[in-house]
Amino acid sequence: MDEEFGPIRAAALAKDHVFSELSGHTVDDALEAGWDAKRVWSVVCGVFDVPPERR
């Protein structure tokens, strides 16, 4: 996330942005709950329209 969004924005997104696609979890909460990191990144990419070559 740091590479795509920059370290400050990535940290804020991971902590504060709630994703319905992650059952209402933030990135940090989803990872802590055991969600697969690749699945979480896929959700982030989809929501924020990250181009396929950077996913």
VENJO-V387353 format. One record per residue. N is the residue number from 0. RES is the residue in one letter. NEAR is the number of other ideal C-beta (glycine too) atoms within 8 Angstrom. Layout:
# VENJO-V387353
{{N & RES & NEAR} {N & RES & NEAR}}
This chain:
# VENJO-V387353
{{0 & M & 10} {1 & D & 7} {2 & E & 4} {3 & E & 8} {4 & F & 9} {5 & G & 6} {6 & P & 6} {7 & I & 6} {8 & R & 8} {9 & A & 12} {10 & A & 8} {11 & A & 9} {12 & L & 12} {13 & A & 11} {14 & K & 9} {15 & D & 7} {16 & H & 9} {17 & V & 7} {18 & F & 13} {19 & S & 6} {20 & E & 7} {21 & L & 13} {22 & S & 6} {23 & G & 6} {24 & H & 11} {25 & T & 12} {26 & V & 15} {27 & D & 8} {28 & D & 9} {29 & A & 13} {30 & L & 10} {31 & E & 6} {32 & A & 7} {33 & G & 4} {34 & W & 10} {35 & D & 5} {36 & A & 7} {37 & K & 6} {38 & R & 8} {39 & V & 13} {40 & W & 10} {41 & S & 9} {42 & V & 11} {43 & V & 13} {44 & C & 11} {45 & G & 9} {46 & V & 8} {47 & F & 8} {48 & D & 6} {49 & V & 10} {50 & P & 6} {51 & P & 5} {52 & E & 4} {53 & R & 7} {54 & R & 8}}
